């Protein structure tokens, strides 16, 4: 430790003496060198837990020391008592208690931070001694501090006692007591409440008690109610706490005390007390209204917290008291006032958001009653919920343009999230109010838009539409008779504002499924959407809405197709939208074109794609640089997204549980996507030849074909040969994971087709051979390639095991690469490798090369699996290793018996933490389970915990 004016010493060489502790503390607080501070802190932590701490901590508490040093002494005491209790001899308990009492009495008029730390130390001592070694501990604390003497001022003694009583329950919440002791101590503390309650009540009721004493009393109450003190026993104190809400100095602490008491789960048992609290909460309404009028946000927020705590935690208990329905309804109306509190969230108020969960709870409780009581309450509360909808839509309104412009970006984001919460609440409320809610909203919107005397503000119109959108987005509104009227009203809306235009777009998008059933209405809304496409500020809403319409209504869009394509082309050429919206737009066009005759698809594709092909040709001739790379990736992305959704097989979507969807036979001739791909194939090869080194460009090229293959399936057949050849060349030159993923897709779809087996086989052999050479050079730098390679091998074994019969596939080398890959640190790679082995092992009997390699080298696989279970691999992967073990057991049983015996023989394998008996038990358990895979996984998990020394610990509990 670096003493002032002395060269640094090794921290370990210093004795834990008072002098050295003081020097280390000086270094911690005043040395400007951060490294010295860290060294000092590390040494002080060691000092705190050392046996010498018992000697130096009392000396550090001497009156002549500065508070920082005294604080460390008190902290060391707390550490020793709370964490090393078993080191303290029983005969020293009482002297320790006496010393702590006297130190607290001395510091009652001294440093507050030291006093608190000493109180925490005594609280820890009490918790460890209760109830046997120190019965009635709290009563004794109260008695000791109420006695005169020691020359300590009575008020200071009172504050010290309150501090001690406050930290006692807090220390219990964070203590490390064993579970059985926690129950005992909690019970003992519950009985001690009888000693605390009269003291707190007396101090609150005394007219001469100063404010800071009362504030301390309220904090103490807050702390004790967290121990589930019966609500009925703290009733008197709660009444005093309500009275304290009138005192501005005590307001915050009184709110905490009341909210904590009401919110305790146990308090719902005390219905009579809860019923007495309702009028006390209602009496706060005058204070609430005054606070709102004067702009006192803190007071209105606090009162709202109390009302919501009572309503949210106890709505069911209070609803059960049917004869008291008017009192509870008054409380609900008070919470309604808080929901609709004047001002814009989050700038003028932050209270209304607190109330939203209450409305969920109340609705759930009402709807959970039996039919008769539910009907009674629905009669009372349906009008309340209709009022709630009005209030929420009012709160969701945007402020004036001028005011909104003055908000910070953080305030705007908070308001956006608040509106989402309101949207979720409206959607939930629909369950209670049903289609009547939609009619209600429609009537309001209709009146608003047809009232010529008083033109509506855009904010009011937007909020009503937002309500519609919230419900229509997630709830099937097909049976509502107001939607045609709504669609008819939308064109009448005077859209002169971005927020309103956005909501109009999202509302149309939410009604896309309805439009598919009522295509005659498309002509009303489609022009609005196409017009909005040209506005960059409406980019997200207009493009996502067009995509929804094209997806849901594609069979009704051919009359509008030319117009949609023309507008889309225009906005794409003008580069109005960001990259992700351009991709969505291409997906929308893919859906749209899918429903057209092939000739029209090709004509539209030609006009749509030609400008990009020309641009790509130009870029392909340029020397590679960062800007033309982005342009190339953008164009390739547009093509990928177009081909993702362009599906001319026209699969009719059916409901869940329906028979398989009928597929309309495609028109004769090649698929339009294939036609386009064949036309641009040479160009893509040219691009690749220049950019083979760049994984992002290669990925973008592979994505075009991967998405096309996924969409077209067997219609992609004409391209299999060309693409296989190109992939082979790509991968041979510079191996990339994306090429392997595309190969896997090709194997999945075409390997089992006789016509395409030959090119797929050649490609599979080539990429396998190239990847094996990567393994020879060292695969650790390419976990992504190894991952994709293992997935490809698993797919090949699953779809076309005959690929492994080829003389050109070195099965032995692939097997050894798999064993090596099991030891990779990357979890996805290990998962893919385990999958490979679970696909490989079942073929021991029908594929001779697989049978031979498993016979010869299966023990290496077993050893790698056992090492992983022994602790080399993440515990999250044990299910996968369990599957490999199960597969070995099922398909190579006679070999596994021998291999397990040999592998487990050496001492210390797979870890020194398991004994020979435990290894033997594990072996026997595994060999017994050849049918129940779940059981094997459980055995593996159990054994891995033993191997890691975690069996029976808290870490094992969640496993």
N, C-alpha and C positions, 0 to 999 in steps of 0.2 A: 504494500500500500504506500502511496506517495505521501509522505509527511511533508508539511510546509518546510521549504528550505533544505530538503534532503533528497537524495537520488531515489528513484522508484525501486521498491522492493517487490519481490514476488508475493502476491496476496497470500499464498499458502504458507509463507514463512512467518507470517505475523501471528502473535498470540491474540486471543480474543480478550483484551483487557479494556478497562474504561478509557485509558489514554488513547489506545489505538482506535476504539470505536469513535471517540470524539474527533480524532484526526480524519477518519474516513468520512464522517458526516460533514465535516468542514469541506473536504474535497468534493463530496456529492453536491453540496449546495453552492459552493463558491468557485470551484476550479473551472476555468473557461474551456479546458480541454475535454471534449466529449468522451474520448477514450478513457481518460482518468475517471470521469464520472461513472462510466459503465463498469470499470474495474471496482470502484468503490461500492457501487450498488451490489455487485455480485458478492463481494466480500461481506458486506453488511447483512445480506440475506443468509449467508453461512453463519455469521455471528449470531443472528437471531435464533437459529435453531440449535446452536451449540450448547453443551451442558453449562458452560461458563455464563450463559445469558442470565441464569438465576442470580449470579453474583452482581454482574454489572448493571442489570436493569434497575434495581432499587437505587443504586448510586446515581444513575443518570436522571432519576426523578428528583434529585436534591434541589432545594429552592434556589441555589446559586447558579443553576444551569439555565441556558437559554431554552425557549419553548421547543425549538427543533430537536434539541438533544433529549429533552424530557419526553417529547412525543415518541421518539424512537424507543425509549425505555418502556413506555406504556405499551407500544406495539409489540415489543419483544415479549412482554408479559402475556399479552393476549395470544400470541402465537404459541407460546409454551403451553398455556392452559388449554387452548382449543385443539391443538394438533398433537400434543405429546402428553395428554392427560394421564395415560397409563404409567408414565415415568414418575409421577408425583406420589410419594408415600402417603397412605391414608392418614397417618398421624400428623401430617403437615397441613391438611385441609383447613383446619380451624385457624391456624396462625396466618395462613395465606389470606383467608377471608378477612381477618382482623386488620392485616396490613392494608388490604385493598380498601376497606371501609375508611381507614384513617387517611389514606392518600386521596381518596375522593373528597373527603371532608376538607382536606387542605387545599385541593385544587378547585373547590366550589367557588372560591373568589379569585381563582387564577385563570390560566389559559384555557379557553373553552375547548380547543381541539384536543388538548391533553386530557381534560376532564372527560370528554366523550370517549376517548380511547380507554381510559381507566374503567369507565362504566361498562364498556363492551367486554373488558377483561373480567369484571365481576359477574356480568351476565353469563359469560361462558362458564365461569366457575359454578354458578348457581345451577345451570342446566346440566352440568356433569354430576353435581351432587344430588339433585332432586331425584325422586322424593325421599329416598331412604336417609342419605347422609346429611341432608339439610331440609327437613320437613318445614313447611310454612316459611319458605325462604323469602317470599315477597312481603309477607306480614312483618318479618324481622327487618327487612330493608326500610319499610315505612316507619316502623317503630324507632329504629336507630336514627333516622334522619329527622324525626319529629322531636327527638329529645334535645333539650337545651344543652349548651356546653361547647367546649372546644374553641370558644371565641369566634365562632363562625356566624355571620349574619343570618338571621332566620330566612330571609328571602333567598339568599344564595343557597342555603341548605335545601329549601323547597325546590329551586331550579335543578339542583344536582339530583335530588330524588326523582323529579319528573324525567330528567334525562336518562337516569338508570332504568326507570319503568318503561320508557319509550324504546330503548335499545334492546330490552330483554326479549320481547316477541320477535323483533327483527333478527336478533342473533339466533333465535330458535329456527326461523325460516331458512337461514343459510348454514346452520350447523351441520357437522358431519356425524351426527348421532346415528348409531345403527337403527334399523327399522323398528325393532321391538322396543328400543329405548325411546324412540320418538313418540310412540303411542303413550308410553308411561308418562313422559314429561309433558306432553300436550294435555293429558288428563289432569296432572298436578297443576299446571298453569291455569287451566279452566277453573279449578277450585279456588285458586288464589285471586280470581277476579273480584271475589267478595271483599278482599282487602283493598283493592285498587278503586273500585267503584265509588265508595263513600268519599274518599279523598278527592277524586276528580270532581264529583258533584259539588262538594263543599267549596272547592276553589272557584268553580264556575259561578256559583250562586252568590259568593261573597261580593258585596258591592264595592269593597275597597281593594279587590284583587286587581292588580295592574294588568294592562292589555297583554304584555309579553308573557305573564304567567298563564293567562287564559289561553293564549296561542299555544303555549307548551302543553297545556292540558288537552287541547283539541288534537294536537299531534300524537299525544300519548293514547288517546281514545282511538285514533286512526290505526295505530299500531296494534292495539289489543283486539279490535274487532276482526282483524285478519286471522285470529286464532279461532274463529267461529264461536265467539262468545254469544250465547243465546240472545236474540234480538229483544226478547221480552225483558231481559236483565239489564239492557243498556237503554231501555225506553226513556227513562228520566234524563239521561245524558243527551239523548238525541233531541229531546225537547229543548234543552239548554243550547244545543248546537244550532237548532233552528233560530233560537232567539239571537245567537251570536252572529247570524247572517246579516243582521241590521247594522253591525259595527264594521265599517270599511276595513279597519286594521285586522279584524278576525275573519273576514269573509272567506278568503281562500282556504284557510285551514279548516274552517267550519264546513265548507263544501266537501273537502276531501274526507272529513270524518263521516258526514252523512252518507256520501256516495259509497264509501268503503263498507259502512254498516249495512246499507240496503242491498249491496251487491253480493254479500256473502251467500253462497249456495244454500247454506243451512237456514237462512232467514225466512225462506218461503213457508217453513213449518209454523211460523208465528203469525197466523192470519189476523188475529185480533189486534196485534201491534201494527201490522201493515195497514189495517183499516183505520187505525188512529192516525197513521202518518199521512193518509190521503188528504184530509182537511188542512194539515200543517203545510203540505206542499202547495195546495191550492191558495193558501193565504199569502204565498210569495208572489201572486200574480200582479199585485199593485207595484211591488218593487221591480218586477220584471218589466212592466210597461213603462215605468219611469226611466229605467236603465236604457230601454230601447229609444225612448224619446230624447234622452240626453246624449245618446251615442256612447254609453258606457258598455263597451263590448264585453269586458271581463265579467261584469256582474250578470249580464244577460246570459253569457256562456255558462257561468257557474250554476245559475238557477235552472237552466235547461238541462244541465248534466244531472241534477237531482231528480227532476221530473222524469227524464228518460230512464234513469237507473230504477226508479220505482215501477214505471210502466213496463220496461223491457224485461226486467228480472221476475216480475210478479204478475204479469197480465193474466195468466191462467188462474192463479190463486184468487185474484180479485174478481175475475169473471165468474168464478164458481159461486161467489156470494151474490146471487141474482138479485136479492132484495136491496143490495147496495149499488145497483147498476147506475144510478144517477151520479153518484160520487165518482165512480170510475169513468163515466162518460165525460164528466167535467175535467178529469185529469187528461183524458185523450184529447179533448179540445184545447187544453193548455199546451200539450205537445204539438198539436196542429199549429198553434200560434208560433211555436218555436220553429216548426218546419217552414212556415211562411214569413219568418222574421224579415222586416223591411231591409232593403239594401241588396247589393250584388255580391254573391260569394265569388272569390275569397277576399275581395277588397274592402267592402263595408261590413261584412259579417262572416263569421266562421262557425256559426252555431247550427245552422239548418242541417248540415251534413251529419251531425251527431244523431239526428232523429230517424234517419231512413231505416235502420235495422229494426226499430220499434214497430214499424208498419208491417214488416214481414212477420214478426213474432205474433203480433195481435191477430193478423189474418190466419196464420197457422193454428193458433189457439181456438179461434172461433170455428174454423172448419173441422177441427178435431172433435168437437162436441157431438153428442148423439143428436138425432134428427130434430127433436122437439126444441132443445135448448139452442141448437144451431139456427133454426128458423127464427126463433125469438131474437137472437142477437143479429142475424142478417137484416132483420127489419130495422133495427136500431143503427147498425153500422154501415149498411150499403150507402145511405146518403152521406155518411162521414167520408167514406172512401171516394165517392164522386167529388166531394169537396176537396179531398186530398189531391185528386188528379188535377183539378183547377190550380191548386196551390203549387204543385210540382211544376206544372207547365209555366206558371208565372215565374217561378224561380229559375227555370231553364232559359228564360228569355235573355238574349244578348242585351248589353247596355247600349246607349246611343253610340253612333259611330265615333263621335269625338271622344267619349269616355273610354271606349274600348281601345282606341288608338293610344291612349295614355297608359294602358296597362303594360306591365313588364311581360317578357316571354314566359317567365315562371308563373305569373298570375293567370295568363291565358291557358297555360297547360293545366293548372289546377282546376280552372273552370271547365276545361274539356273533360277532365276525369270526373268532375262533379256531375256534368251532364250525362256521362255514361252511367253513373250510379243512379241518376234519376230515371234513365231509360230502363235499366234493369228493374227498378222498383215498379214502373208502369207495366212492364211485361208481367211481373209477379201479380200485380193487382188485377190484371185481366182475368185471373183464375176466379176471383170473387165476383167481378162485375160482368164478365162475358161480353157478348156482342153488343149489349146495350152501351158499353163504353165506346165502341167504335161509332155507334149512331150519335152518341152524345158529342164526340169530337167532330163528326161530320156536320152536325147541325150548327155547331159554333163556327166552324170554318165557313160554311155556307153563308151564315148571317154576316160574318166578317167581310167576305168578298163581295157580297151583293148590297152592302150598305153604302149607298152613294152619298148620303148626307155626311157621313164621318169616315173618310178613308182610313183603312187600317194601317197601323205601323208595320213595317216589315218584320219587326221582332215578334209581334203577336202572331202573325201568320206563320212564321218560321217555327215557333214553339208548338203550335197545333199540329203542323206537319211532322215535327219531330216526334210528337206523341204517337201519331199514326205509324211512322217508320219504326219506332221502338217495338211496337206490337207486331207489325207485319213481318219484321225481320226473322222472328223466331216462332211465330204462331200461325197456323194455317188459317188464313182469312177467306178461303174460297167460299165458305157458306155465308159470308156477310153480304147483305144486300146493299150496303152503302158504298162499296168499292167502285161500281160504275159511276156513281155520282162524284166520288172523289177524283177519279180519272178525268171526269168532265170538268171539274173545278180547276184542276192544275193549270191548264192553258190560260185561265183567267187571272192567274197570279201575276202581278206586275213585278218582274224580277229585276231589281236594280241594286242588288247587293250580293256579294260573294257568299256570305254565310247562308242566305236564303236560297241562292241558286244551288249550293252544295246539298242542302237538305232536300230540295225538290228532286235533285238527281238520286240521292240515296233512297228517297221514298219510292221513286219509280223502280229502282233496282230491287227494293224489298217486295215489290208487287210483280216481279218478273214471272213467277210461277202462275199467278192469277192471270196475267196477260196471255200465257200459253193456252189457258182454257177459254179465254175470251179474246181471240186474235183481232176481232173487229176494232178493239180499242187501241191497237198499236199505232194507228195513224194519228191518234191524238197526242201521243207522248214522244214518239220517235223523233219528230222534227226538233223538239226541245233538246233531246240528248245529243243529236248530231250538231246542233248549233253550239251546245256547251263544249263539244270536243275542241273547238277552236280557241277556247279560253284557257291559257296555261294555269290560271288560278283555280280552275275547276278540274284540273287534270285527273286527280285520283277518283273523284266522285263520278265524273262523266265516263271515264274509261271503264271503271269497274261496273257501272250500270249497263253500258253497252255490252260488256262481256256477259253479264247475267242474262240480258235479253237474247243475245245470240245463242247462248247455251240452252236456255229454256224454250225459246220460241223459234228455233231455226227452221222448222218445217213450214212456218207461216211467213217467213221473211223473204222468200224469193222475189216478190214484187218490189221489195225495197232494197234488194241486194246491190244493184248498180249504184244507187245513191250512197249507201253505207260505205261501199268500197271507195267511191270517188272522194267522199269527205275524209275517210281514214287516210287515203293516199296523200291527200293535200296536207293534213296535219303532220304526217310522218315526214314528208319532204321539207316542210317548214321547220321541222325539229322543235315543235311546240312542247312536246312532252319529254320528261326524263326517261332514262333507260328502262326502268322497271315498268313504267306505264306503256312504253312502246311495245314491250314484250307482251303485256296484257292485251294490248290492241291487236297484236298479231294472233293471239289465242282466240280473241273474239272473231276475227276474220276467218280463222280455221273452222270454228263452229258454223259460221254463216255459210261458207263455201261448201261444207259437207252436204248440205241439203239441195245443192244445185245439180243439174245434169252435168255429166263429165265434160262435155264440150264447153259449157259456160264456166266450169271450174277452171279449165285450162286457159280460157280466154282471160278470165280475171287474174289467174296466177301470173300470166304473161305480163299483163299491164302492171301488176303489183310488184313483181320481183325484178323485172328487167332493169329498172334504175339501180337497184342494189347490185345486180350481177355486173353491170357496167362499172360501177364504183369499185367492186371487188377486183375486177380485171385490172383496173388502173392501179389499185393498191398492191396487187400481186407483182406488178412490174417494178415497184419502188424498192429501194434499199430498206430493210427492216429498221424501224425506229419506234420509240414509245407511242407517238401520236397515231401512226398508221396501224400499230398493233391494236389500240383501243377501237379504231374504226372497223378493223377486220373482225374482232371479237363481237362488236355490236351487230354487224351484218349477219354473222353466223348465228348469233343469238336470236335475231329476228326470224331467220329460216327455221331454227329449232322449234321456236314457240308456235310458228304457223303449222308445222308438221305434227306438233303434239296433239292438236285438236282437229286436224283435217282428216276426217274418217268417213269415207264414202259407203262403208258397210251399213251405216244407219241403224245401229242397234237401238231397238226400242226399249226404253227403260221401264221396268215393271216394279211394282211394289214389293216389299219384303215378303218372302214366303211364296211369291208367285212362281210359276214354272219358268224355266230358262227363257231369256228374252229371245224373241224371234229376230232373225237377221234378214233384212231385205237383201235379196241377191244383188250384188253390184252389177253395174252395167258392163257388158263385155268390153274387152280391151284392157290395156295396162292401167294401173292405178295412177291418177294424176300426180301424186307425190313422187312415184317412181319415175314418171316421165321427166319431171323437173330435176330430180336427183341425177338422172342419167345425162341430162343436158349440162349440168354444172359440175359433173364429176371430175372432168379434166381440169377445170379451173380450181377446184378444191385441192387436187393433187399438186398443182402449181404452187398454191398458197402454202401447202404443207412442206413442200421441198425447201421453201425459204425459212419456214418457222419451226422446223422439227425440233429445234433445241428448246422451244418455249412451251412449257407444260400447259399454260393457259390457252394458247391457240390450239394445241393438240386436243385439249379437253373440249374446246368449243366445236371443233370438227367432229369429234366422237359423239358429242351431244346431239348433233343433227341426225346422225345415223341411228343412235340409240333411241331417240324419241320417235323417229320414223318407224323403226323396227317394232317398238312397243305398241304403236298405234296401228300399223298395217298388218302386223303378224305375218301370216303366210302370203299376203299380197306383196310383201317385200322380195319374194323369191327371185325375180329377175336380176336383182342386184347382188345376190349372195356371192357369186363368183368374183365379180369385180371388187366388192368390198373386202372379201377375204384376202385377196391378193394385196390390196392397198394396206390393209391392217398388218399383214405379215411384213411388208416392206418397212412400214413405219416403225414397228416394234423391233425389227432387226437393227435398224439404224440407231434409234434412241428409244429404249424401253420406257414406257410411261404407264402408270396404273390405269388411266382412262381407256387405253387400247385394250387392256385385259378385261375391263368391265364390259366393253362392247363385244369382245370375243365371247364372253360368258353369255351375253344376251343372245348372240347368234347360235351358240351351242344349245341353249334352252329351246329355241324355236325350231331350228333347222337340222340339228344333228341326227334326229331320228327319221328324217325323210331321205329315202334312197337317192333321190335326184341330187340332193345337196350334200350328201355325206362326204363325198370326195373332197370338195374345197374346204369344208369345215374340218375334216380330218387333217388335211395338210396344214391349215392355219393352227389348229390345236398343237400339232407336233412341233411346228416352228416356234410358237411362243413358249411352249414348255422347254424346248431345247435352249432358247435364248435365256430364259429365266434361270435354268440350271447353271448356265455359265456365270450369271450374276452371283449365284450362291457360292460358286468357286472363288470369285474375286472378293467376296465379303458383302453380305446382304444387309448389314446393320444400318447402312445409310439409306436404305430403301424400304422402310416398314410398310409404306403404302403399296408398293409393288408386291411385297410378300403377302400382304393381306388380300389383295385382289387375285393373286396367283392361287392362293389356297381356296378362295371362293370359286374360282374357275375350275379347279380340279374336283372340288366337291360337286359342282354342277354337272361336270362331265360324267362322273361316276353315277350320278342320280339319273340323268337323262339318257346317256348312251355309254354304258360301261364298256362296250366293244372298243372304244377308243383306246382302252388300256391293253388291248390285245396286239396293238401295233408294235412291230419290231423297233420302230423309230421313237417309241416312248420309253425312256429309261425309268421303269417303275421303281427300281431300287433307289435311284438317285432322288426321285420325287419323295419317296418315303423318308429318306434321311434328311431332306430339306424340311419336311414336316416336323421331324423330331427336333431339329434346330429351331424352327419357328415357334415351337411351344415355349421356348426359353426367352422369347422377346419380351421386353417390358411393356410394350403397347397392348392394352387389353383387347382392342378390336382385332388385332392380328392373331392373338392367341385364340380368341373365339372362333375366327374363321378356320384356324388350323384344327381345332377340336372338331369342328363340323366336317372338315376333310376326313379325319380319321374315323368318325362315326359313319361316313358314307363308304369309306374304303374297306373297313373290317368285315362287313357282311359279304364281301366278294372273295373272301379267302377260298371258298369252295368252287366258285364258277369261273374265276379268272386266274389261270395258273401263275402268271408272273406275280400277282398280288399274294397268292397262297405261299409262294416261295419266299418272298421278301419278309412276310410276317413270320414264317417259320424260322427264318435265319436271324432276323433282327428285331423281332417283336419285343424281346427283353429290353432293348434300348428305349423303345417307346414307353414301356411300363416304367422304367427307371425315371424317365423324364416326367411322367405323370406323377409318380410318387414324390419326386423332388418338388414339384409344383405344390402338391398337397402339403408337403412338409414345411412349406413356408416360402418357397421361391416365388410363387405367384400370388397375385391379389386374391383375398378371400372372396371377392365378388365373382371370381371365375370358377368357384368350386363346383357349381352345377354342371358346367361344361366338361370339367375333368371327370366328374362322376359319370357323365354320358359315355366318355371314352372307355372308362373302366368297365361299365356295364356292357358295352359293345365287345370288349375283349373277352369278358366272361361268357357272353352269349355265343360268340363265334369261334373262340380259340380256347375253350375251357381247359382241355388237358394240358396245353402249353402254359396257360396262366397259372395253374397249380404249381408247376415246377418253377416258373419265373418268379412268382411271388415269394416262394421259399428262398430262392437264391438271392433275390434282390434285398430281402429283409434281413438276411443273415448278418451282414457287417454291423458291428456296434456303431452307433452314431448315425445310422442311415434310417430314414431320411433326415433325422435330427436327433440330437442327444437328449432331447426333452422327453422322449417316449421310451418306455422300458420294453424288454423282449416280450413280456406278457401282453402289454398293450398292442404291440405290433402283431402278435399271434392272434389276439382277439379280432383285430381289424381284418386280418387275412381270412380268418374263418367266416366272419360276417359277410365279406365281399363274395367269397366263393359260394355261399349259401343262396345268394340272391341272383337268380338268373331270369326272373320274370318281372319283379317289381323294381322298375327304374327309380321311382320316387324314393324307395327305401335305400337304394345304393347312394343316392345323392345325400340323404340324411346321414348315412354312415360316414361318407367322405367329410361332410361338414363337422361332424363330431370329432373325427380323427385330426382334422386340420387345426381345430381348437386345442387339442392335446399337444400337437406338434409345436404350436406357437406359444404354449404356456398360458392360454387364455380360457381354458375350460373352467367353468364355474365362476367366471368373473362377470362384471357388469357389461364388458364388451360382448360377451356371448349372448346376453339377454335378447338383443334385437336380431340375432343371427338366425 
